[in-house]
């Protein structure tokens, strides 16, 4: 590593991992969000009310309504 101190070298080696970890976390969160949206749409197709879906999923009725609008 030439003139780079060991401390700086070790810190630099952590950078790619932190970006990877952040990207992985964001990908998981995005997947969970999409799965929940699909579940909500299926419940709506079955005729469940926004209040019932809210109780089952923990989502607000406003969030459920916005999913309904976005999915149309």
Biopython code that builds the backbone (N, CA, C, O; Angstrom):
import numpy as np
from Bio.PDB.StructureBuilder import StructureBuilder

atoms = [
    (1, "UNK", "N", (0.819, -1.206, 0.000)),
    (1, "UNK", "CA", (0.000, 0.000, 0.000)),
    (1, "UNK", "C", (0.857, 1.263, 0.000)),
    (1, "UNK", "O", (0.315, 2.367, -0.049)),
    (2, "UNK", "N", (2.154, 1.130, 0.053)),
    (2, "UNK", "CA", (3.027, 2.283, -0.056)),
    (2, "UNK", "C", (2.997, 3.149, 1.183)),
    (2, "UNK", "O", (3.321, 2.696, 2.281)),
    (3, "UNK", "N", (2.601, 4.409, 0.998)),
    (3, "UNK", "CA", (2.660, 5.392, 2.083)),
    (3, "UNK", "C", (1.377, 5.444, 2.915)),
    (3, "UNK", "O", (1.313, 6.224, 3.865)),
    (4, "UNK", "N", (0.368, 4.653, 2.601)),
    (4, "UNK", "CA", (-0.896, 4.670, 3.330)),
    (4, "UNK", "C", (-0.736, 3.933, 4.661)),
    (4, "UNK", "O", (-0.213, 2.819, 4.703)),
    (5, "UNK", "N", (-1.189, 4.559, 5.739)),
    (5, "UNK", "CA", (-1.077, 3.914, 7.048)),
    (5, "UNK", "C", (-2.001, 2.704, 7.122)),
    (5, "UNK", "O", (-2.967, 2.599, 6.367)),
    (6, "UNK", "N", (-1.700, 1.823, 8.011)),
    (6, "UNK", "CA", (-2.502, 0.603, 8.185)),
    (6, "UNK", "C", (-3.941, 0.956, 8.569)),
    (6, "UNK", "O", (-4.883, 0.326, 8.086)),
    (7, "UNK", "N", (-4.117, 1.967, 9.442)),
    (7, "UNK", "CA", (-5.464, 2.367, 9.873)),
    (7, "UNK", "C", (-6.293, 2.853, 8.688)),
    (7, "UNK", "O", (-7.455, 2.478, 8.538)),
    (8, "UNK", "N", (-5.687, 3.689, 7.851)),
    (8, "UNK", "CA", (-6.411, 4.204, 6.681)),
    (8, "UNK", "C", (-6.698, 3.065, 5.709)),
    (8, "UNK", "O", (-7.794, 2.978, 5.153)),
    (9, "UNK", "N", (-5.731, 2.207, 5.508)),
    (9, "UNK", "CA", (-5.910, 1.056, 4.620)),
    (9, "UNK", "C", (-7.088, 0.189, 5.066)),
    (9, "UNK", "O", (-7.915, -0.206, 4.244)),
    (10, "UNK", "N", (-7.164, -0.104, 6.352)),
    (10, "UNK", "CA", (-8.261, -0.930, 6.876)),
    (10, "UNK", "C", (-9.598, -0.226, 6.736)),
    (10, "UNK", "O", (-10.610, -0.870, 6.460)),
    (11, "UNK", "N", (-9.616, 1.085, 6.922)),
    (11, "UNK", "CA", (-10.864, 1.840, 6.778)),
    (11, "UNK", "C", (-11.321, 1.848, 5.319)),
    (11, "UNK", "O", (-12.511, 1.706, 5.039)),
    (12, "UNK", "N", (-10.388, 2.011, 4.402)),
    (12, "UNK", "CA", (-10.722, 2.013, 2.979)),
    (12, "UNK", "C", (-11.280, 0.658, 2.554)),
    (12, "UNK", "O", (-12.194, 0.601, 1.732)),
    (13, "UNK", "N", (-10.757, -0.409, 3.091)),
    (13, "UNK", "CA", (-11.255, -1.738, 2.740)),
    (13, "UNK", "C", (-12.696, -1.960, 3.192)),
    (13, "UNK", "O", (-13.376, -2.828, 2.643)),
    (14, "UNK", "N", (-13.177, -1.209, 4.167)),
    (14, "UNK", "CA", (-14.557, -1.339, 4.654)),
    (14, "UNK", "C", (-15.558, -0.680, 3.712)),
    (14, "UNK", "O", (-16.725, -1.070, 3.694)),
    (15, "UNK", "N", (-15.132, 0.305, 2.933)),
    (15, "UNK", "CA", (-16.059, 1.062, 2.095)),
    (15, "UNK", "C", (-16.890, 0.200, 1.165)),
    (15, "UNK", "O", (-18.117, 0.299, 1.190)),
    (16, "UNK", "N", (-16.288, -0.629, 0.358)),
    (16, "UNK", "CA", (-17.123, -1.424, -0.569)),
    (16, "UNK", "C", (-18.147, -2.283, 0.176)),
    (16, "UNK", "O", (-19.271, -2.454, -0.296)),
    (17, "UNK", "N", (-17.771, -2.816, 1.317)),
    (17, "UNK", "CA", (-18.697, -3.643, 2.077)),
    (17, "UNK", "C", (-19.872, -2.819, 2.584)),
    (17, "UNK", "O", (-21.004, -3.303, 2.592)),
    (18, "UNK", "N", (-19.624, -1.583, 3.008)),
    (18, "UNK", "CA", (-20.722, -0.762, 3.513)),
    (18, "UNK", "C", (-21.696, -0.432, 2.396)),
    (18, "UNK", "O", (-22.905, -0.407, 2.626)),
    (19, "UNK", "N", (-21.195, -0.174, 1.181)),
    (19, "UNK", "CA", (-22.081, 0.083, 0.052)),
    (19, "UNK", "C", (-22.877, -1.171, -0.301)),
    (19, "UNK", "O", (-24.074, -1.095, -0.582)),
    (20, "UNK", "N", (-22.219, -2.302, -0.285)),
    (20, "UNK", "CA", (-22.880, -3.576, -0.558)),
    (20, "UNK", "C", (-23.970, -3.846, 0.472)),
    (20, "UNK", "O", (-25.094, -4.204, 0.120)),
    (21, "UNK", "N", (-23.628, -3.671, 1.746)),
    (21, "UNK", "CA", (-24.598, -3.921, 2.818)),
    (21, "UNK", "C", (-25.801, -3.007, 2.700)),
    (21, "UNK", "O", (-26.939, -3.440, 2.883)),
    (22, "UNK", "N", (-25.549, -1.721, 2.391)),
    (22, "UNK", "CA", (-26.657, -0.770, 2.253)),
    (22, "UNK", "C", (-27.535, -1.152, 1.071)),
    (22, "UNK", "O", (-28.761, -1.109, 1.173)),
    (23, "UNK", "N", (-26.925, -1.526, -0.049)),
    (23, "UNK", "CA", (-27.690, -1.932, -1.229)),
    (23, "UNK", "C", (-28.502, -3.186, -0.975)),
    (23, "UNK", "O", (-29.648, -3.297, -1.412)),
    (24, "UNK", "N", (-27.905, -4.123, -0.269)),
    (24, "UNK", "CA", (-28.604, -5.367, 0.061)),
    (24, "UNK", "C", (-29.813, -5.074, 0.946)),
    (24, "UNK", "O", (-30.899, -5.609, 0.724)),
    (25, "UNK", "N", (-29.615, -4.222, 1.949)),
    (25, "UNK", "CA", (-30.706, -3.863, 2.862)),
    (25, "UNK", "C", (-31.843, -3.176, 2.100)),
    (25, "UNK", "O", (-33.016, -3.483, 2.310)),
    (26, "UNK", "N", (-31.481, -2.244, 1.214)),
    (26, "UNK", "CA", (-32.502, -1.544, 0.434)),
    (26, "UNK", "C", (-33.246, -2.504, -0.489)),
    (26, "UNK", "O", (-34.452, -2.364, -0.687)),
    (27, "UNK", "N", (-32.535, -3.478, -1.053)),
    (27, "UNK", "CA", (-33.169, -4.468, -1.917)),
    (27, "UNK", "C", (-34.157, -5.337, -1.162)),
    (27, "UNK", "O", (-35.240, -5.638, -1.663)),
    (28, "UNK", "N", (-33.784, -5.737, 0.036)),
    (28, "UNK", "CA", (-34.682, -6.544, 0.866)),
    (28, "UNK", "C", (-35.930, -5.741, 1.217)),
    (28, "UNK", "O", (-37.048, -6.246, 1.125)),
    (29, "UNK", "N", (-35.730, -4.481, 1.623)),
    (29, "UNK", "CA", (-36.873, -3.629, 1.977)),
    (29, "UNK", "C", (-37.800, -3.431, 0.782)),
    (29, "UNK", "O", (-39.023, -3.452, 0.926)),
    (30, "UNK", "N", (-37.218, -3.239, -0.388)),
    (30, "UNK", "CA", (-38.029, -3.059, -1.594)),
    (30, "UNK", "C", (-38.824, -4.329, -1.905)),
    (30, "UNK", "O", (-39.995, -4.250, -2.275)),
    (31, "UNK", "N", (-38.201, -5.486, -1.759)),
    (31, "UNK", "CA", (-38.891, -6.751, -1.988)),
    (31, "UNK", "C", (-40.033, -6.972, -1.015)),
    (31, "UNK", "O", (-41.105, -7.441, -1.394)),
    (32, "UNK", "N", (-39.793, -6.629, 0.243)),
    (32, "UNK", "CA", (-40.858, -6.772, 1.246)),
    (32, "UNK", "C", (-42.027, -5.843, 0.930)),
    (32, "UNK", "O", (-43.189, -6.222, 1.079)),
    (33, "UNK", "N", (-41.708, -4.613, 0.490)),
    (33, "UNK", "CA", (-42.754, -3.642, 0.152)),
    (33, "UNK", "C", (-43.586, -4.156, -1.019)),
    (33, "UNK", "O", (-44.813, -4.066, -0.997)),
    (34, "UNK", "N", (-42.919, -4.695, -2.042)),
    (34, "UNK", "CA", (-43.653, -5.205, -3.210)),
    (34, "UNK", "C", (-44.522, -6.402, -2.839)),
    (34, "UNK", "O", (-45.645, -6.525, -3.327)),
    (35, "UNK", "N", (-44.014, -7.283, -1.984)),
    (35, "UNK", "CA", (-44.795, -8.444, -1.554)),
    (35, "UNK", "C", (-46.032, -7.998, -0.789)),
    (35, "UNK", "O", (-47.115, -8.553, -0.974)),
    (36, "UNK", "N", (-45.874, -7.000, 0.065)),
    (36, "UNK", "CA", (-47.010, -6.506, 0.836)),
    (36, "UNK", "C", (-48.042, -5.858, -0.089)),
    (36, "UNK", "O", (-49.246, -6.020, 0.108)),
    (37, "UNK", "N", (-47.566, -5.127, -1.093)),
    (37, "UNK", "CA", (-48.485, -4.510, -2.055)),
    (37, "UNK", "C", (-49.272, -5.576, -2.816)),
    (37, "UNK", "O", (-50.476, -5.423, -3.025)),
    (38, "UNK", "N", (-48.609, -6.644, -3.227)),
    (38, "UNK", "CA", (-49.300, -7.729, -3.928)),
    (38, "UNK", "C", (-50.340, -8.375, -3.028)),
    (38, "UNK", "O", (-51.439, -8.699, -3.477)),
    (39, "UNK", "N", (-49.999, -8.562, -1.767)),
    (39, "UNK", "CA", (-50.920, -9.146, -0.803)),
    (39, "UNK", "C", (-52.141, -8.251, -0.630)),
    (39, "UNK", "O", (-53.274, -8.731, -0.601)),
    (40, "UNK", "N", (-51.901, -6.947, -0.515)),
    (40, "UNK", "CA", (-53.009, -5.992, -0.368)),
    (40, "UNK", "C", (-53.917, -6.059, -1.587)),
    (40, "UNK", "O", (-55.140, -6.085, -1.443)),
    (41, "UNK", "N", (-53.342, -6.087, -2.776)),
    (41, "UNK", "CA", (-54.169, -6.140, -3.991)),
    (41, "UNK", "C", (-55.010, -7.416, -4.047)),
    (41, "UNK", "O", (-56.163, -7.384, -4.477)),
    (42, "UNK", "N", (-54.435, -8.533, -3.615)),
    (42, "UNK", "CA", (-55.202, -9.785, -3.583)),
    (42, "UNK", "C", (-56.361, -9.697, -2.593)),
    (42, "UNK", "O", (-57.464, -10.165, -2.876)),
    (43, "UNK", "N", (-56.108, -9.101, -1.443)),
    (43, "UNK", "CA", (-57.178, -8.951, -0.449)),
    (43, "UNK", "C", (-58.266, -8.032, -0.968)),
    (43, "UNK", "O", (-59.450, -8.273, -0.729)),
    (44, "UNK", "N", (-57.879, -6.983, -1.675)),
    (44, "UNK", "CA", (-58.878, -6.086, -2.263)),
    (44, "UNK", "C", (-59.709, -6.823, -3.316)),
    (44, "UNK", "O", (-60.921, -6.625, -3.401)),
    (45, "UNK", "N", (-59.060, -7.670, -4.116)),
    (45, "UNK", "CA", (-59.787, -8.451, -5.127)),
    (45, "UNK", "C", (-60.775, -9.410, -4.485)),
    (45, "UNK", "O", (-61.808, -9.730, -5.073)),
    (46, "UNK", "N", (-60.459, -9.872, -3.275)),
    (46, "UNK", "CA", (-61.360, -10.769, -2.543)),
    (46, "UNK", "C", (-62.515, -10.013, -1.903)),
    (46, "UNK", "O", (-63.430, -10.619, -1.344)),
    (47, "UNK", "N", (-62.469, -8.675, -1.988)),
    (47, "UNK", "CA", (-63.574, -7.872, -1.471)),
    (47, "UNK", "C", (-63.402, -7.402, -0.035)),
    (47, "UNK", "O", (-64.363, -6.938, 0.578)),
    (48, "UNK", "N", (-62.212, -7.511, 0.506)),
    (48, "UNK", "CA", (-61.999, -7.052, 1.874)),
    (48, "UNK", "C", (-61.962, -5.536, 1.905)),
    (48, "UNK", "O", (-61.541, -4.889, 0.946)),
    (49, "UNK", "N", (-62.403, -4.987, 3.005)),
    (49, "UNK", "CA", (-62.420, -3.528, 3.158)),
    (49, "UNK", "C", (-61.024, -3.020, 3.498)),
    (49, "UNK", "O", (-60.153, -3.776, 3.930)),
    (50, "UNK", "N", (-60.838, -1.731, 3.295)),
    (50, "UNK", "CA", (-59.553, -1.109, 3.630)),
    (50, "UNK", "C", (-59.273, -1.235, 5.130)),
    (50, "UNK", "O", (-58.124, -1.415, 5.534)),
    (51, "UNK", "N", (-60.310, -1.143, 5.945)),
    (51, "UNK", "CA", (-60.138, -1.261, 7.392)),
    (51, "UNK", "C", (-59.664, -2.663, 7.781)),
    (51, "UNK", "O", (-58.785, -2.811, 8.630)),
    (52, "UNK", "N", (-60.246, -3.684, 7.161)),
    (52, "UNK", "CA", (-59.832, -5.062, 7.457)),
    (52, "UNK", "C", (-58.380, -5.310, 7.022)),
    (52, "UNK", "O", (-57.596, -5.931, 7.739)),
    (53, "UNK", "N", (-58.053, -4.809, 5.841)),
    (53, "UNK", "CA", (-56.691, -4.988, 5.333)),
    (53, "UNK", "C", (-55.700, -4.248, 6.222)),
    (53, "UNK", "O", (-54.609, -4.748, 6.496)),
    (54, "UNK", "N", (-56.074, -3.081, 6.661)),
    (54, "UNK", "CA", (-55.226, -2.306, 7.559)),
    (54, "UNK", "C", (-54.948, -3.073, 8.841)),
    (54, "UNK", "O", (-53.819, -3.096, 9.331)),
    (55, "UNK", "N", (-55.976, -3.695, 9.375)),
    (55, "UNK", "CA", (-55.835, -4.483, 10.609)),
    (55, "UNK", "C", (-54.897, -5.675, 10.397)),
    (55, "UNK", "O", (-54.092, -5.997, 11.271)),
    (56, "UNK", "N", (-55.002, -6.322, 9.249)),
    (56, "UNK", "CA", (-54.172, -7.507, 8.970)),
    (56, "UNK", "C", (-52.719, -7.174, 8.646)),
    (56, "UNK", "O", (-51.806, -7.899, 9.040)),
    (57, "UNK", "N", (-52.513, -6.072, 7.924)),
    (57, "UNK", "CA", (-51.172, -5.760, 7.430)),
    (57, "UNK", "C", (-50.414, -4.750, 8.277)),
    (57, "UNK", "O", (-49.186, -4.680, 8.219)),
    (58, "UNK", "N", (-51.146, -3.969, 9.062)),
    (58, "UNK", "CA", (-50.495, -2.906, 9.824)),
    (58, "UNK", "C", (-50.304, -1.632, 9.022)),
    (58, "UNK", "O", (-49.741, -0.656, 9.517)),
    (59, "UNK", "N", (-50.775, -1.643, 7.780)),
    (59, "UNK", "CA", (-50.690, -0.447, 6.942)),
    (59, "UNK", "C", (-51.860, 0.481, 7.246)),
    (59, "UNK", "O", (-52.923, 0.026, 7.668)),
    (60, "UNK", "N", (-51.669, 1.761, 7.035)),
    (60, "UNK", "CA", (-52.771, 2.700, 7.219)),
    (60, "UNK", "C", (-53.735, 2.570, 6.040)),
    (60, "UNK", "O", (-53.369, 2.101, 4.962)),
    (61, "UNK", "N", (-54.954, 2.992, 6.273)),
    (61, "UNK", "CA", (-55.939, 2.945, 5.185)),
    (61, "UNK", "C", (-55.529, 3.879, 4.054)),
    (61, "UNK", "O", (-55.816, 3.607, 2.888)),
    (62, "UNK", "N", (-54.863, 4.973, 4.388)),
    (62, "UNK", "CA", (-54.374, 5.901, 3.358)),
    (62, "UNK", "C", (-53.343, 5.208, 2.472)),
    (62, "UNK", "O", (-53.365, 5.368, 1.252)),
    (63, "UNK", "N", (-52.435, 4.437, 3.083)),
    (63, "UNK", "CA", (-51.425, 3.710, 2.309)),
    (63, "UNK", "C", (-52.089, 2.674, 1.403)),
    (63, "UNK", "O", (-51.668, 2.475, 0.264)),
    (64, "UNK", "N", (-53.109, 2.029, 1.909)),
    (64, "UNK", "CA", (-53.834, 1.023, 1.118)),
    (64, "UNK", "C", (-54.536, 1.690, -0.057)),
    (64, "UNK", "O", (-54.518, 1.168, -1.172)),
    (65, "UNK", "N", (-55.149, 2.831, 0.187)),
    (65, "UNK", "CA", (-55.814, 3.552, -0.894)),
    (65, "UNK", "C", (-54.811, 4.001, -1.945)),
    (65, "UNK", "O", (-55.108, 3.969, -3.139)),
    (66, "UNK", "N", (-53.621, 4.422, -1.513)),
    (66, "UNK", "CA", (-52.618, 4.857, -2.481)),
    (66, "UNK", "C", (-52.120, 3.675, -3.309)),
    (66, "UNK", "O", (-51.803, 3.839, -4.487)),
    (67, "UNK", "N", (-52.047, 2.485, -2.708)),
    (67, "UNK", "CA", (-51.666, 1.283, -3.465)),
    (67, "UNK", "C", (-52.733, 0.956, -4.489)),
    (67, "UNK", "O", (-52.424, 0.526, -5.601)),
    (68, "UNK", "N", (-53.979, 1.155, -4.121)),
    (68, "UNK", "CA", (-55.100, 0.884, -5.015)),
    (68, "UNK", "C", (-55.014, 1.802, -6.220)),
    (68, "UNK", "O", (-55.197, 1.358, -7.353)),
    (69, "UNK", "N", (-54.737, 3.076, -5.988)),
    (69, "UNK", "CA", (-54.632, 4.061, -7.070)),
    (69, "UNK", "C", (-53.421, 3.769, -7.936)),
    (69, "UNK", "O", (-53.507, 3.830, -9.163)),
    (70, "UNK", "N", (-52.278, 3.448, -7.306)),
    (70, "UNK", "CA", (-51.048, 3.188, -8.058)),
    (70, "UNK", "C", (-51.162, 1.929, -8.906)),
    (70, "UNK", "O", (-50.538, 1.835, -9.962)),
    (71, "UNK", "N", (-51.948, 0.968, -8.455)),
    (71, "UNK", "CA", (-52.081, -0.296, -9.166)),
    (71, "UNK", "C", (-53.058, -0.262, -10.311)),
    (71, "UNK", "O", (-53.126, -1.212, -11.090)),
    (72, "UNK", "N", (-53.812, 0.801, -10.434)),
    (72, "UNK", "CA", (-54.816, 0.875, -11.498)),
    (72, "UNK", "C", (-54.193, 1.246, -12.815)),
    (72, "UNK", "O", (-54.894, 1.354, -13.821)),
]
sb = StructureBuilder()
sb.init_structure("model")
sb.init_model(0)
sb.init_chain("A")
sb.init_seg("    ")
for serial, (resi, resn, name, xyz) in enumerate(atoms, 1):
    if name == "N":
        sb.init_residue(resn, " ", resi, " ")
    sb.init_atom(name, np.array(xyz, "f"), 0.0, 1.0, " ", f" {name:<3s}", serial, name[0])
structure = sb.get_structure()
